[in-house]
Amino acid sequence: MLVAARELFAARGLEATLNDVAHHANVGVGTVYRRFATKEELLEAIFEDGIDQIAALAETALQKDDSWDGFVWFVEHLCELTATDRGLREMVYSKAYGGYPRRVRTTAAGSAHHETGRASPSRRAPTFRHRTHGHADRQPVGRHRK
Amino acid sequence: MPIVSLLAGTVSEWASHVEPELWRRYVALLLDGMRHREGQKRLAVDALEDEQMDAAMQGWHPAG
């Protein structure tokens, strides 16, 4: 049922109802409601996985020697996950359901300390402009939370 | 980050039946645009602050 539910939400977004899930999974509506009293409960069960995946990507990205490469790697892999999964996008970027997962935020914020704690003189420190405040504000990519 | 990811999703929804990987093109453009170069002009609009980001997420109810 969970696999069917994830498929359905990935394709149609979170507007799909528990009834839709039941139909898609070829089970009775009652079967779904017995396991999950509300759609939120079902979503939580499904997307715990997706959020774990994103947090794991952030962790892996932090291991890259070059912070710009790590950033690019993270963005591309994050998009790989979310581009094909509308339900995950809606879950992760809307407070109506979850909101940008705290774990991912924490991991990304932690990268600032990670960066500074690992000063390697030979390592190139790629930069990009933080927000749009101009050159004076440029910082290593790892300092950013977004 | 949400903007990049939402963009990838929208491109994918729009054109994945024609070219499922098309989103990669636009993510690459955005990434390239984020990279610092000498002589860049200030962008027309600043990025959202954290509180604004929260407000945007709060206001976006993807139906259901």
Backbone of each chain as ProteinMPNN parsed JSONL, in Angstrom:
{"seq_chain_A": "MLVAARELFAARGLEATLNDVAHHANVGVGTVYRRFATKEELLEAIFEDGIDQIAALAETALQKDDSWDGFVWFVEHLCELTATDRGLREMVYSKAYGGYPRRVRTTAAGSAHHETGRASPSRRAPTFRHRTHGHADRQPVGRHRK", "coords_chain_A": {"N_chain_A": [[0.819, -1.21, 0.0], [1.953, 1.201, 0.761], [3.858, 1.605, -1.222], [2.238, 1.897, -3.465], [0.869, 4.181, -2.676], [2.918, 6.054, -2.572], [3.664, 6.177, -5.242], [1.316, 7.221, -6.322], [1.071, 9.778, -5.086], [3.433, 10.871, -6.006], [2.908, 11.203, -8.671], [0.514, 12.683, -8.761], [0.596, 14.57, -6.821], [-0.06, 15.994, -3.528], [-2.734, 16.274, -3.404], [-4.175, 14.061, -3.856], [-6.459, 11.756, -2.437], [-7.187, 9.71, 0.501], [-9.009, 7.871, -0.352], [-8.428, 7.772, -3.076], [-5.926, 6.626, -2.867], [-6.584, 4.093, -1.893], [-7.991, 3.071, -4.114], [-5.983, 3.122, -6.038], [-4.224, 1.31, -4.939], [-5.655, -0.928, -5.08], [-7.169, -1.834, -2.873], [-9.611, -2.043, -0.218], [-11.326, 0.897, 0.898], [-11.675, 1.009, 3.617], [-9.556, -0.532, 4.549], [-7.343, 1.102, 4.169], [-7.979, 3.241, 5.867], [-7.978, 1.956, 8.313], [-5.308, 1.545, 8.816], [-4.218, 4.083, 8.572], [-5.342, 6.872, 10.039], [-5.599, 9.463, 9.177], [-4.778, 11.437, 6.266], [-2.431, 12.76, 6.656], [-1.016, 11.14, 8.421], [-0.414, 8.989, 6.796], [1.129, 10.276, 4.861], [3.298, 11.067, 6.369], [4.46, 8.617, 6.96], [5.219, 7.782, 4.4], [6.939, 9.819, 3.452], [8.973, 10.096, 5.2], [11.035, 8.515, 4.393], [11.807, 9.797, 1.966], [12.724, 12.203, 2.968], [14.807, 11.355, 4.569], [16.463, 10.509, 2.532], [17.164, 12.944, 1.314], [18.518, 14.222, 3.389], [20.655, 12.499, 3.612], [21.907, 12.952, 1.176], [22.8, 15.566, 1.561], [24.65, 15.165, 3.582], [26.545, 13.58, 2.251], [27.354, 15.365, 0.293], [28.76, 17.181, 1.791], [31.133, 15.941, 2.174], [32.683, 16.318, -0.012], [35.717, 17.48, -1.458], [35.978, 19.938, -2.68], [34.122, 22.779, -2.16], [32.343, 24.019, -3.905], [31.935, 22.023, -5.853], [30.709, 20.161, -4.211], [28.362, 21.495, -3.58], [27.125, 21.759, -6.107], [26.823, 19.077, -6.699], [25.04, 18.314, -4.695], [22.75, 19.881, -5.318], [22.082, 18.917, -7.876], [21.51, 16.24, -7.337], [19.489, 16.477, -5.452], [17.531, 17.637, -7.048], [17.159, 15.588, -8.874], [15.818, 13.754, -7.292], [13.508, 15.238, -6.578], [12.428, 16.214, -8.94], [10.943, 14.318, -10.203], [9.02, 13.658, -8.461], [6.247, 14.792, -7.413], [4.733, 14.816, -5.093], [6.668, 14.678, -3.059], [7.991, 17.108, -3.464], [5.953, 18.931, -2.827], [5.52, 18.298, -0.218], [7.974, 18.901, 0.961], [8.442, 21.592, 0.461], [6.306, 23.04, 1.338], [4.684, 24.431, 4.082], [2.243, 23.543, 4.66], [2.206, 20.858, 4.79], [4.787, 19.728, 5.569], [7.279, 21.195, 5.406], [10.506, 22.585, 4.716], [12.779, 20.22, 5.517], [13.853, 20.019, 8.831], [16.111, 18.598, 9.448], [17.653, 18.648, 7.144], [18.133, 21.362, 6.886], [19.62, 21.767, 9.203], [21.824, 20.198, 8.708], [22.897, 21.495, 6.479], [23.428, 24.008, 7.544], [25.286, 23.31, 9.386], [27.431, 22.902, 7.818], [28.91, 25.179, 7.616], [30.529, 25.327, 9.862], [31.874, 23.033, 9.451], [33.296, 23.626, 7.129], [35.05, 25.725, 7.989], [36.407, 24.458, 9.912], [38.17, 22.911, 8.67], [40.294, 23.842, 7.331], [42.167, 23.918, 4.529], [45.093, 24.664, 3.064], [45.771, 24.201, 0.439], [43.505, 23.751, -0.834], [41.184, 24.832, -3.179], [38.992, 27.523, -2.795], [35.993, 27.831, -3.821], [33.68, 30.356, -4.713], [30.507, 31.942, -4.447], [28.169, 34.537, -5.064], [26.666, 35.621, -2.161], [23.297, 35.688, -1.668], [22.37, 38.719, -3.038], [24.155, 40.65, -2.518], [26.482, 41.591, -3.518], [30.015, 41.709, -4.253], [31.519, 41.943, -1.933], [30.315, 40.375, -0.143], [30.767, 37.784, -0.79], [31.104, 34.352, -0.186], [32.38, 31.19, 0.949], [30.712, 28.425, -0.494], [29.763, 26.501, 1.257], [28.828, 27.794, 3.47], [26.247, 28.422, 3.23], [22.725, 28.119, 3.733], [20.778, 27.599, 1.999]], "CA_chain_A": [[0.0, 0.0, 0.0], [2.828, 2.381, 0.816], [4.464, 1.783, -2.546], [1.186, 2.429, -4.33], [0.573, 5.548, -2.236], [4.018, 6.946, -2.983], [3.498, 6.346, -6.697], [0.177, 8.095, -6.597], [1.413, 11.142, -4.682], [4.506, 11.343, -6.879], [2.328, 11.587, -9.951], [-0.608, 13.631, -8.686], [0.756, 15.532, -5.733], [-0.691, 15.627, -2.265], [-4.182, 16.463, -3.453], [-4.794, 12.732, -3.887], [-7.095, 11.469, -1.147], [-7.034, 8.328, 0.967], [-9.832, 7.048, -1.247], [-7.636, 7.558, -4.296], [-4.864, 5.672, -2.512], [-7.21, 2.769, -1.828], [-8.277, 2.619, -5.479], [-4.714, 2.882, -6.728], [-3.582, 0.126, -4.356], [-6.61, -2.037, -5.2], [-7.656, -2.344, -1.587], [-10.804, -1.34, 0.226], [-11.086, 2.162, 1.583], [-11.577, 0.708, 5.044], [-8.208, -1.046, 4.83], [-6.455, 2.256, 4.28], [-8.323, 4.022, 7.071], [-7.588, 1.226, 9.526], [-3.861, 1.755, 9.068], [-3.907, 5.517, 8.666], [-6.574, 7.588, 10.351], [-5.645, 10.673, 8.355], [-3.821, 11.455, 5.163], [-1.151, 13.226, 7.2], [-0.302, 9.979, 8.975], [0.109, 8.223, 5.659], [2.2, 11.069, 4.243], [4.456, 11.004, 7.247], [5.089, 7.311, 6.772], [5.825, 7.708, 3.07], [7.97, 10.795, 3.127], [10.106, 9.922, 6.105], [12.069, 7.965, 3.503], [12.283, 10.824, 1.045], [13.466, 13.198, 3.731], [16.069, 10.681, 4.9], [17.302, 10.524, 1.323], [17.699, 14.294, 1.108], [19.503, 14.466, 4.442], [21.845, 11.703, 3.273], [22.584, 13.66, 0.081], [23.509, 16.718, 2.13], [25.815, 14.629, 4.302], [27.528, 13.153, 1.263], [27.885, 16.557, -0.382], [29.718, 17.837, 2.696], [32.415, 15.237, 2.147], [33.461, 16.677, -1.211], [36.866, 18.338, -1.154], [35.74, 21.279, -3.201], [32.776, 23.101, -1.677], [31.456, 24.279, -5.052], [31.564, 20.713, -6.403], [29.761, 19.562, -3.281], [27.093, 22.215, -3.722], [26.544, 21.354, -7.393], [26.433, 17.667, -6.553], [23.831, 18.26, -3.868], [21.609, 20.444, -6.044], [21.691, 18.016, -8.965], [20.891, 15.028, -6.797], [18.211, 16.874, -4.859], [16.583, 17.832, -8.142], [16.861, 14.263, -9.412], [14.782, 13.193, -6.426], [12.258, 15.991, -6.504], [11.876, 16.535, -10.256], [10.002, 13.295, -10.636], [8.133, 13.308, -7.351], [5.491, 15.993, -7.072], [4.347, 14.715, -3.694], [7.823, 15.02, -2.226], [8.187, 18.564, -3.598], [4.919, 19.653, -2.088], [5.744, 18.006, 1.191], [9.211, 19.496, 1.453], [8.488, 23.05, 0.301], [5.117, 23.704, 1.86], [4.421, 24.239, 5.504], [0.934, 22.914, 4.804], [2.443, 19.458, 5.144], [5.977, 19.463, 6.375], [8.25, 22.288, 5.45], [11.878, 22.185, 4.428], [13.063, 19.389, 6.683], [14.798, 20.588, 9.795], [17.373, 17.859, 9.411], [18.439, 19.123, 6.003], [18.58, 22.702, 7.254], [20.656, 21.65, 10.215], [23.011, 19.669, 8.05], [23.468, 22.522, 5.617], [23.961, 25.057, 8.407], [26.466, 22.737, 10.019], [28.536, 22.885, 6.88], [29.724, 26.365, 7.843], [31.535, 24.938, 10.839], [32.626, 22.0, 8.781], [34.218, 24.307, 6.224], [36.093, 26.489, 8.654], [37.185, 23.572, 10.747], [38.899, 21.982, 7.811], [41.033, 24.733, 6.442], [43.259, 23.262, 3.814], [45.665, 25.758, 2.289], [45.889, 23.902, -0.982], [42.177, 23.556, -1.42], [40.584, 26.012, -3.785], [37.726, 27.848, -2.136], [35.122, 28.48, -4.788], [32.728, 31.255, -4.055], [29.479, 32.587, -5.255], [27.645, 35.677, -4.328], [25.639, 35.289, -1.2], [22.147, 36.502, -2.045], [22.777, 39.57, -4.15], [24.72, 41.84, -1.899], [27.689, 42.053, -4.19], [31.244, 40.944, -4.102], [32.06, 41.968, -0.582], [29.652, 39.357, 0.661], [30.927, 36.424, -1.301], [31.526, 33.434, 0.862], [32.382, 29.793, 0.491], [29.389, 27.858, -0.668], [29.351, 25.689, 2.398], [28.242, 28.574, 4.553], [24.857, 28.77, 2.95], [21.725, 27.157, 4.151], [19.731, 27.365, 1.014]], "C_chain_A": [[0.855, 1.263, 0.0], [3.462, 2.679, -0.541], [3.46, 2.416, -3.492], [0.894, 3.887, -3.973], [1.673, 6.508, -2.695], [3.956, 7.225, -4.485], [2.435, 7.38, -7.017], [0.507, 9.545, -6.249], [2.515, 11.72, -5.572], [3.925, 11.876, -8.177], [1.327, 12.73, -9.808], [-0.443, 14.695, -7.627], [-0.107, 15.144, -4.552], [-2.196, 15.815, -2.27], [-4.91, 15.111, -3.502], [-5.33, 12.403, -2.484], [-6.819, 10.023, -0.727], [-7.879, 7.378, 0.113], [-9.09, 6.734, -2.544], [-6.55, 6.517, -4.043], [-5.419, 4.256, -2.512], [-7.453, 2.217, -3.237], [-6.989, 2.247, -6.205], [-4.049, 1.598, -6.23], [-4.47, -1.12, -4.491], [-6.978, -2.664, -3.867], [-8.897, -1.535, -1.206], [-10.433, -0.061, 0.952], [-10.891, 1.939, 3.085], [-10.191, 0.227, 5.44], [-7.22, 0.106, 5.02], [-6.714, 2.99, 5.595], [-7.965, 3.287, 8.361], [-6.117, 1.443, 9.856], [-3.519, 3.215, 9.277], [-5.198, 6.297, 8.86], [-6.719, 8.837, 9.482], [-4.607, 10.572, 7.246], [-2.436, 11.86, 5.674], [-0.333, 12.065, 7.761], [0.345, 9.166, 7.859], [1.289, 8.957, 5.023], [3.473, 10.993, 5.066], [5.223, 9.702, 7.029], [5.834, 7.251, 5.445], [7.055, 8.594, 2.944], [9.128, 10.816, 4.111], [11.311, 9.444, 5.289], [12.689, 9.027, 2.614], [13.154, 11.836, 1.768], [14.801, 12.624, 4.19], [17.028, 10.743, 3.718], [17.951, 11.89, 1.12], [18.776, 14.605, 2.148], [20.799, 13.72, 4.14], [22.628, 12.369, 2.142], [23.414, 14.816, 0.623], [24.774, 16.258, 2.854], [26.928, 14.257, 3.321], [28.188, 14.366, 0.601], [28.943, 17.24, 0.473], [31.093, 17.181, 2.648], [33.28, 15.634, 0.952], [34.567, 17.657, -0.829], [36.612, 19.786, -1.544], [34.294, 21.667, -2.869], [31.826, 23.422, -2.834], [31.002, 22.962, -5.676], [30.524, 20.038, -5.515], [28.386, 20.18, -3.421], [26.375, 21.784, -4.996], [26.028, 19.913, -7.305], [25.12, 17.557, -5.782], [22.611, 18.747, -4.645], [21.141, 19.48, -7.131], [20.984, 16.766, -8.427], [19.564, 15.315, -6.112], [17.146, 16.995, -5.951], [16.21, 16.502, -8.806], [15.719, 13.626, -8.616], [13.448, 13.91, -6.593], [11.626, 16.245, -7.873], [10.789, 15.55, -10.647], [8.976, 12.95, -9.563], [7.417, 14.554, -6.834], [5.089, 15.995, -5.595], [5.474, 15.13, -2.763], [8.095, 16.523, -2.268], [7.203, 19.327, -2.727], [5.11, 19.489, -0.586], [6.912, 18.83, 1.741], [9.162, 21.029, 1.422], [7.228, 23.759, 0.746], [4.953, 23.401, 3.338], [3.063, 23.574, 5.726], [1.105, 21.454, 5.212], [3.663, 19.273, 6.022], [6.846, 20.689, 6.519], [9.622, 21.724, 5.214], [12.416, 21.472, 5.659], [14.156, 19.981, 7.571], [16.159, 19.91, 9.698], [18.282, 18.349, 8.279], [18.98, 20.51, 6.308], [19.75, 22.626, 8.207], [21.958, 21.173, 9.589], [23.699, 20.755, 7.232], [24.092, 23.635, 6.461], [25.248, 24.573, 9.054], [27.683, 22.786, 9.111], [29.45, 24.09, 7.084], [30.869, 26.012, 8.787], [32.482, 23.912, 10.223], [33.713, 22.636, 7.922], [35.384, 24.94, 6.983], [36.991, 25.574, 9.477], [38.167, 22.725, 9.956], [39.772, 22.762, 6.845], [42.213, 24.015, 5.807], [43.845, 24.28, 2.855], [45.681, 25.477, 0.795], [44.512, 23.843, -1.656], [41.638, 24.878, -1.964], [39.259, 26.289, -3.083], [36.813, 28.579, -3.105], [34.089, 29.336, -4.069], [31.578, 31.558, -4.991], [28.849, 33.668, -4.411], [26.522, 35.247, -3.413], [24.478, 36.241, -1.414], [22.589, 37.423, -3.17], [23.491, 40.8, -3.647], [26.05, 42.27, -2.503], [28.936, 41.327, -3.72], [31.76, 40.881, -2.676], [31.479, 40.835, 0.261], [29.924, 37.939, 0.187], [31.565, 35.547, -0.223], [31.622, 32.04, 0.279], [30.971, 29.24, 0.492], [28.885, 27.149, 0.578], [28.706, 26.476, 3.519], [26.75, 28.78, 4.389], [23.894, 27.684, 3.346], [20.752, 26.828, 3.057], [20.216, 26.438, -0.09]], "O_chain_A": [[0.538, 2.253, -0.66], [3.587, 3.833, -0.952], [3.782, 3.349, -4.227], [0.697, 4.723, -4.854], [1.399, 7.621, -3.143], [4.167, 8.352, -4.935], [2.617, 8.272, -7.845], [0.245, 10.445, -7.046], [2.525, 12.918, -5.856], [4.395, 12.878, -8.715], [1.295, 13.64, -10.637], [-1.249, 15.621, -7.54], [-0.79, 14.12, -4.561], [-2.865, 15.551, -1.271], [-6.107, 15.03, -3.225], [-4.708, 12.741, -1.478], [-6.288, 9.226, -1.501], [-7.502, 6.228, -0.112], [-9.114, 5.609, -3.043], [-6.288, 5.649, -4.876], [-4.809, 3.336, -3.057], [-7.163, 1.054, -3.519], [-6.902, 1.223, -6.884], [-3.395, 0.889, -6.995], [-4.092, -2.215, -4.075], [-7.085, -3.885, -3.754], [-9.186, -0.492, -1.791], [-9.36, 0.045, 1.544], [-10.066, 2.587, 3.729], [-9.704, 0.536, 6.528], [-6.377, 0.08, 5.915], [-5.786, 3.316, 6.335], [-7.682, 3.916, 9.38], [-5.731, 1.516, 11.023], [-2.634, 3.548, 10.066], [-6.036, 6.373, 7.961], [-7.827, 9.216, 9.101], [-3.696, 9.745, 7.284], [-1.413, 11.373, 5.195], [0.886, 12.014, 7.597], [1.488, 8.722, 7.966], [2.309, 8.352, 4.689], [4.575, 10.871, 4.532], [6.45, 9.686, 6.927], [6.948, 6.732, 5.374], [8.08, 8.181, 2.402], [10.141, 11.476, 3.88], [12.438, 9.905, 5.473], [13.91, 9.151, 2.514], [14.184, 12.272, 1.254], [15.811, 13.328, 4.2], [18.225, 10.991, 3.87], [19.135, 11.984, 0.796], [19.816, 15.179, 1.825], [21.895, 14.23, 4.376], [23.859, 12.356, 2.142], [24.558, 15.029, 0.22], [25.828, 16.885, 2.748], [28.097, 14.579, 3.536], [29.398, 14.396, 0.379], [29.903, 17.806, -0.047], [32.093, 17.788, 3.031], [34.47, 15.323, 0.911], [34.378, 18.541, 0.007], [36.983, 20.721, -0.834], [33.356, 20.967, -3.25], [30.633, 23.129, -2.751], [29.824, 22.797, -5.994], [29.578, 19.422, -6.006], [27.371, 19.485, -3.387], [25.181, 21.485, -4.98], [24.938, 19.593, -7.781], [24.216, 16.813, -6.162], [21.562, 18.102, -4.632], [19.941, 19.252, -7.288], [19.994, 16.302, -8.993], [18.632, 14.513, -6.175], [16.019, 16.523, -5.799], [15.075, 16.32, -9.246], [14.791, 13.045, -9.179], [12.399, 13.28, -6.73], [10.418, 16.467, -7.962], [9.833, 15.904, -11.336], [8.159, 12.048, -9.745], [7.904, 15.261, -5.952], [5.102, 17.035, -4.936], [5.252, 15.852, -1.791], [8.391, 17.138, -1.244], [7.572, 20.244, -1.993], [4.891, 20.412, 0.198], [6.841, 19.379, 2.841], [9.774, 21.687, 2.264], [7.098, 24.967, 0.549], [5.07, 22.256, 3.774], [2.762, 23.102, 6.823], [0.252, 20.886, 5.894], [3.563, 18.711, 7.112], [7.111, 21.157, 7.626], [9.884, 20.549, 5.471], [12.497, 22.067, 6.733], [15.224, 20.38, 7.107], [17.205, 20.542, 9.841], [19.499, 18.451, 8.432], [20.141, 20.807, 6.026], [20.748, 23.329, 8.045], [23.04, 21.672, 9.897], [24.918, 20.914, 7.284], [25.162, 24.144, 6.126], [26.187, 25.346, 9.243], [28.821, 22.718, 9.574], [30.636, 24.03, 6.761], [32.025, 26.354, 8.54], [33.693, 23.926, 10.44], [34.88, 22.248, 7.973], [36.55, 24.717, 6.657], [38.164, 25.866, 9.709], [38.905, 21.918, 10.522], [39.955, 22.375, 5.691], [43.134, 23.57, 6.492], [43.165, 24.716, 1.926], [45.613, 26.398, -0.019], [44.393, 23.881, -2.881], [41.645, 25.901, -1.278], [38.495, 25.363, -2.812], [36.855, 29.806, -3.199], [33.692, 29.042, -2.941], [31.705, 31.431, -6.209], [28.992, 33.691, -3.189], [25.562, 34.6, -3.83], [24.646, 37.459, -1.351], [23.134, 36.95, -4.166], [23.443, 41.862, -4.268], [26.668, 43.224, -2.03], [28.874, 40.432, -2.877], [32.363, 39.891, -2.263], [32.078, 40.4, 1.245], [29.355, 36.989, 0.726], [32.44, 35.974, 0.53], [31.022, 31.741, -0.754], [30.156, 29.549, 1.361], [27.698, 27.206, 0.897], [28.103, 25.895, 4.421], [26.074, 29.257, 5.3], [24.206, 26.494, 3.301], [19.979, 25.877, 3.173], [19.462, 26.129, -1.012]]}, "seq_chain_B": "MPIVSLLAGTVSEWASHVEPELWRRYVALLLDGMRHREGQKRLAVDALEDEQMDAAMQGWHPAG", "coords_chain_B": {"N_chain_B": [[17.281, 27.301, -2.681], [14.846, 25.761, -2.596], [13.588, 27.04, -4.762], [15.097, 26.301, -7.007], [14.709, 23.567, -7.005], [11.925, 23.41, -7.239], [11.623, 24.556, -9.712], [12.904, 22.646, -11.307], [11.104, 20.6, -10.968], [8.789, 21.668, -12.124], [9.544, 22.04, -14.797], [9.927, 19.421, -15.417], [7.353, 18.332, -15.072], [6.108, 19.641, -17.094], [7.406, 18.949, -19.497], [8.324, 16.325, -19.461], [7.331, 14.205, -20.872], [8.28, 14.617, -23.337], [11.045, 15.15, -23.135], [12.578, 13.73, -20.675], [14.782, 14.488, -19.187], [15.095, 17.172, -19.351], [15.016, 19.096, -17.317], [17.561, 19.178, -16.266], [19.05, 20.886, -17.86], [18.107, 23.433, -17.165], [18.6, 23.588, -14.467], [21.364, 23.511, -14.57], [21.86, 25.952, -15.813], [20.964, 27.726, -13.831], [22.704, 27.102, -11.727], [25.124, 27.833, -12.856], [24.66, 30.516, -13.047], [24.71, 31.231, -10.397], [27.272, 31.224, -9.655], [30.121, 33.003, -8.646], [31.482, 35.741, -10.428], [33.879, 38.081, -11.617], [32.903, 41.484, -11.856], [30.152, 41.27, -11.891], [26.768, 42.348, -12.07], [24.537, 43.674, -9.61], [21.757, 41.715, -8.687], [18.321, 42.131, -9.695], [16.429, 41.744, -7.702], [16.512, 40.925, -4.278], [17.408, 37.807, -2.671], [15.121, 35.726, -0.811], [14.811, 36.325, 2.677], [15.255, 34.276, 5.612], [12.874, 34.36, 7.155], [11.071, 35.266, 5.292], [11.128, 33.188, 3.507], [10.005, 31.201, 5.084], [7.47, 32.296, 5.29], [6.632, 32.181, 2.638], [6.535, 29.441, 2.278], [4.62, 28.825, 4.101], [2.395, 29.98, 2.968], [1.995, 28.57, 0.669], [-0.132, 26.322, -0.438], [-0.39, 23.36, -1.654], [-2.869, 22.336, -2.628], [-5.447, 19.933, -1.755]], "CA_chain_B": [[17.263, 25.868, -2.995], [13.495, 25.345, -3.004], [13.25, 27.579, -6.087], [15.765, 25.471, -8.01], [14.064, 22.265, -7.009], [10.568, 23.577, -7.773], [11.779, 24.781, -11.147], [13.19, 21.352, -11.931], [9.849, 19.848, -10.966], [7.838, 22.237, -13.082], [10.037, 21.696, -16.139], [9.705, 17.996, -15.574], [5.917, 18.102, -15.286], [5.701, 20.258, -18.352], [8.007, 18.402, -20.721], [9.002, 15.037, -19.288], [6.878, 13.249, -21.889], [9.062, 14.896, -24.538], [12.455, 14.969, -22.768], [12.528, 13.597, -19.21], [15.964, 15.064, -18.537], [15.207, 18.59, -19.709], [15.249, 19.916, -16.119], [19.007, 19.318, -16.017], [19.508, 22.056, -18.596], [17.765, 24.667, -16.455], [19.337, 23.564, -13.194], [22.741, 23.878, -14.91], [21.869, 27.402, -16.051], [20.854, 28.409, -12.54], [23.947, 26.897, -10.974], [26.14, 28.669, -13.48], [24.332, 31.891, -12.694], [24.987, 31.466, -8.975], [28.705, 31.25, -9.435], [30.678, 34.355, -8.635], [32.455, 36.183, -11.425], [34.192, 39.513, -11.487], [32.129, 42.429, -12.665], [28.721, 40.978, -11.965], [25.853, 43.378, -11.582], [23.621, 43.255, -8.565], [20.496, 41.225, -9.242], [17.219, 43.093, -9.552], [15.677, 41.502, -6.467], [17.278, 40.118, -3.331], [16.848, 36.501, -2.299], [14.294, 35.779, 0.386], [15.394, 36.056, 3.985], [14.685, 33.051, 6.179], [11.474, 34.557, 7.585], [10.26, 35.356, 4.073], [11.052, 31.823, 2.993], [8.996, 30.524, 5.897], [6.156, 32.839, 4.931], [6.287, 31.64, 1.325], [6.181, 28.036, 2.456], [3.373, 28.823, 4.865], [1.296, 30.394, 2.11], [1.837, 27.684, -0.482], [-0.908, 25.129, -0.123], [-0.476, 22.685, -2.948], [-4.162, 21.651, -2.782], [-5.67, 18.785, -0.866]], "C_chain_B": [[15.867, 25.352, -3.373], [13.148, 25.815, -4.41], [13.84, 26.688, -7.179], [15.027, 24.147, -8.15], [12.634, 22.337, -7.575], [10.616, 23.8, -9.279], [12.019, 23.455, -11.871], [11.896, 20.539, -12.031], [8.867, 20.342, -12.005], [8.251, 21.909, -14.518], [9.715, 20.231, -16.428], [8.232, 17.672, -15.833], [5.503, 18.547, -16.674], [6.169, 19.455, -19.563], [8.598, 17.001, -20.587], [8.529, 14.006, -20.317], [7.625, 13.468, -23.212], [10.551, 14.627, -24.276], [12.559, 14.942, -21.238], [13.693, 14.278, -18.485], [16.095, 16.567, -18.763], [15.515, 19.479, -18.497], [16.725, 20.151, -15.86], [19.582, 20.565, -16.692], [19.29, 23.327, -17.768], [18.421, 24.732, -15.081], [20.792, 23.969, -13.447], [22.851, 25.383, -15.143], [21.829, 28.163, -14.729], [22.141, 28.294, -11.739], [25.055, 27.795, -11.534], [25.912, 30.135, -13.111], [24.648, 32.23, -11.247], [26.476, 31.665, -8.715], [29.24, 32.681, -9.535], [31.639, 34.591, -9.797], [32.723, 37.665, -11.196], [33.234, 40.327, -12.346], [30.646, 42.13, -12.765], [27.909, 42.157, -11.452], [24.996, 42.799, -10.469], [22.313, 42.791, -9.212], [19.358, 42.185, -8.886], [16.513, 42.959, -8.201], [16.528, 40.622, -5.553], [16.605, 38.767, -3.091], [16.01, 36.666, -1.031], [15.138, 35.573, 1.637], [14.696, 34.811, 4.556], [13.21, 33.205, 6.559], [10.56, 34.634, 6.368], [10.07, 33.98, 3.454], [9.988, 31.043, 3.766], [7.593, 30.985, 5.512], [5.692, 32.284, 3.59], [5.808, 30.191, 1.453], [4.846, 27.896, 3.181], [2.178, 29.077, 3.939], [1.046, 29.453, 0.945], [1.126, 26.418, -0.056], [-1.175, 24.393, -1.411], [-1.776, 21.895, -3.151], [-4.273, 20.458, -1.854], [-6.01, 19.297, 0.495]], "O_chain_B": [[15.715, 24.606, -4.34], [12.497, 25.096, -5.168], [13.166, 26.361, -8.156], [14.758, 23.675, -9.255], [12.195, 21.44, -8.294], [9.77, 23.305, -10.023], [11.416, 23.181, -12.909], [11.631, 19.882, -13.038], [8.201, 19.557, -12.679], [7.417, 21.548, -15.348], [9.293, 19.865, -17.525], [7.904, 16.853, -16.692], [4.67, 17.923, -17.333], [5.43, 19.296, -20.535], [9.294, 16.534, -21.488], [9.241, 13.043, -20.602], [7.604, 12.609, -24.094], [11.228, 13.975, -25.071], [12.619, 15.987, -20.59], [13.589, 14.601, -17.302], [17.109, 17.163, -18.399], [16.195, 20.496, -18.631], [17.111, 21.182, -15.308], [20.484, 21.213, -16.161], [20.169, 24.184, -17.681], [18.755, 25.812, -14.596], [21.387, 24.684, -12.641], [23.821, 26.013, -14.72], [22.57, 29.126, -14.535], [22.608, 29.267, -11.148], [25.811, 28.422, -10.792], [26.861, 30.888, -12.892], [24.835, 33.399, -10.91], [26.877, 32.207, -7.685], [28.842, 33.452, -10.409], [32.49, 33.756, -10.104], [31.893, 38.391, -10.65], [32.818, 39.899, -13.423], [29.956, 42.675, -13.626], [28.313, 42.863, -10.529], [24.764, 41.592, -10.401], [21.827, 43.403, -10.163], [19.431, 42.937, -7.914], [16.056, 43.95, -7.631], [17.183, 39.686, -6.013], [15.399, 38.61, -3.283], [16.177, 37.627, -0.281], [16.058, 34.756, 1.655], [13.675, 34.363, 4.034], [12.4, 32.309, 6.321], [9.431, 34.143, 6.391], [8.999, 33.65, 2.945], [9.18, 30.323, 3.181], [6.661, 30.187, 5.418], [4.519, 31.956, 3.415], [4.827, 29.778, 0.834], [4.06, 26.986, 2.916], [1.11, 28.485, 4.094], [-0.001, 29.528, 0.3], [1.704, 25.552, 0.6], [-2.075, 24.753, -2.171], [-1.748, 20.855, -3.811], [-3.29, 20.035, -1.244], [-6.24, 18.509, 1.412]]}, "name": "protein", "num_of_chains": 2, "seq": "MLVAARELFAARGLEATLNDVAHHANVGVGTVYRRFATKEELLEAIFEDGIDQIAALAETALQKDDSWDGFVWFVEHLCELTATDRGLREMVYSKAYGGYPRRVRTTAAGSAHHETGRASPSRRAPTFRHRTHGHADRQPVGRHRKMPIVSLLAGTVSEWASHVEPELWRRYVALLLDGMRHREGQKRLAVDALEDEQMDAAMQGWHPAG"}
